[in-house]
Amino acid sequence: MKMLVVFVILVHVSQHASAVVLYEGDHFLLPCEFPTFELDNPTVVWSRYDLSPSTVHQRQKEGDELKNQNQLYRDRTSMRTDALETGDLSLNLTKLQLSDSGTYTCSVTSAIWREKRVTEVQLQVKERFPSWAKALLILLVLLVVVLLVTGVLLVHFRQYFMSVYQVEVDSGAESVLLPCKTTVCLPGDIKVEWRDRDNWEVHVYPNGSDQPEKQHQFFRGRTEMKRNLLKPGDLSLTLKYPTDEDTGTFTCTVYNREGNILMKKQVELKVQVCQVEVEEGVESVQLPFRTTGDLPEDTTVWWTDSYRLVHKYQDGSDQPEEQDQFYRGRTEMKRNLLETGDLSLTLKKPKVRDTGRYGCRVYDMEKNLLRGKIVLLQVKDRIQDTDQTVDIRNRSSSTDPTPLMADQSV
Ligand SMILES: *[C@@H]1O[C@H](CO)[C@@H](O)[C@H](O)[C@H]1NC(C)=O
């Protein structure tokens, strides 16, 4: 009877009649009481006179008599086994259907009367979920599906919908592609300009034509934009050897011959800061910095920690007399570094106190910044039970010892 208590509205139509509202699938006990135990050979019949045959359930002394039962009620009705002895003639009707709506009459027949109508119960069975609720549910489900699909499409094709595209790359990557694509048909004679967060000129297409000197030295030799005739809308830029210094928003602007902007897109580049971890006791550690080769001859390379000069390379050689006492005799750079672009610094016998932030700055003679990178070094305390040490230095590329100052006692 559980939830019926909530849904049932009992309205007494007359002394012996009542109306009940129920929902599909419920079961319900149609109430009827009569002192049948006082009668001689009683028969109880539950009927619906609007149906034919009208018998819903019949009980007599011998038990249930369901020969004349309307097939609608087959296996769905039951009465207490001791109904005739107790006088509780209630009918349990299960698995209610919409077609069960109607008036149920409980009548008793005995040797004395032909038939006595004891109770009438009006039953109204409703759909548990009315059609408008079903429609609403379907609409909601559809809405959720549409939202999900839109979300997936947006994520997938965000470069076409959103102005800012995000690219993330590891420190040490050889190159990164900054996408700039358009589905619009572009005329043949366009000019494309890539600029960085500080409005420095990163790349111009077609390059070399009018102002070859416009590109900032910081990006010289590091950019490449191939206009592919098969993919005319692809103006993506390849940036070689990206470092944390490149992190920021790049803007790709397309102009037509008259200098009007046809399209402007942004790419947010994030280059991870390089992190090196090593255990105290290793022979040496390398602070890696690879960039493009063929740097100008007048290039100066400075490696610094937070407040000291760690290593300086100028006029084609190391400048040990300028480096801080603390690092004397402990640093080394590669040979031919300007040609190869390998500006990595080797720090010998790293100690826990060497842990910190190292920066490499590369300038030309006019003090223009050519390259830059940060390396976070962590030298960990040596673990007691490990007697193996790891040398992460690339031995094959180690070079002749740097000319050092006389004092190597540090
Ligand atoms: C009516 O029948 C249902 C289903 O068999 C049962 O769960 C319920 O207890 C019965 N109700 C009574 C009052 O016997």
PDBQT file of the ligand as one rigid body, heavy atoms in Angstrom, charges set to zero:
ROOT
HETATM    1  C1  LIG A 501      -1.674  -7.554  -2.880  1.00  0.00    +0.000 C 
HETATM    2  O1  LIG A 501      -0.828  -8.215  -3.834  1.00  0.00    +0.000 OA
HETATM    3  C2  LIG A 501       0.467  -7.668  -3.901  1.00  0.00    +0.000 C 
HETATM    4  C3  LIG A 501       1.177  -8.347  -5.035  1.00  0.00    +0.000 C 
HETATM    5  O2  LIG A 501       1.120  -9.745  -4.977  1.00  0.00    +0.000 OA
HETATM    6  C4  LIG A 501       1.170  -7.822  -2.560  1.00  0.00    +0.000 C 
HETATM    7  O3  LIG A 501       2.444  -7.254  -2.619  1.00  0.00    +0.000 OA
HETATM    8  C5  LIG A 501       0.346  -7.131  -1.489  1.00  0.00    +0.000 C 
HETATM    9  O4  LIG A 501       0.927  -7.348  -0.229  1.00  0.00    +0.000 OA
HETATM   10  C6  LIG A 501      -1.071  -7.656  -1.498  1.00  0.00    +0.000 C 
HETATM   11  N1  LIG A 501      -1.851  -6.859  -0.550  1.00  0.00    +0.000 N 
HETATM   12  C7  LIG A 501      -2.510  -7.375   0.471  1.00  0.00    +0.000 C 
HETATM   13  C8  LIG A 501      -3.193  -6.423   1.362  1.00  0.00    +0.000 C 
HETATM   14  O5  LIG A 501      -2.571  -8.586   0.638  1.00  0.00    +0.000 OA
ENDROOT
TORSDOF 0
